[in-house]
Amino acid sequence: MTYGEVLDYLIEQSGMTRSEVARKAGMGRSQITDLISGRTKEPSLSRAKAIADALGVKIEDFITIMEKDC
């Protein structure tokens, strides 16, 4: 799975909207959408941490899910 696919999955699992996650992470909704669609490949470490915090997960959770699908 790509970072965007994992992000989309975790947002869905959280029950939040993309807008809610973006707001909690201090980002715009379009930035989240760009990550999910692949227009932006991967966020900076600080953005990844903010997104993970907004979702209530650890950054390591993204990596674990990405590696499970490989």
Buried (B, 14 or more C-beta within 10 A) or exposed (E): BBBBBBBBBBBEEBEBEBEBBBBBBEBEBEBBBBBBEEEBEEBEEEBBBBBBBBBEBEEEBBEEBBEEEE
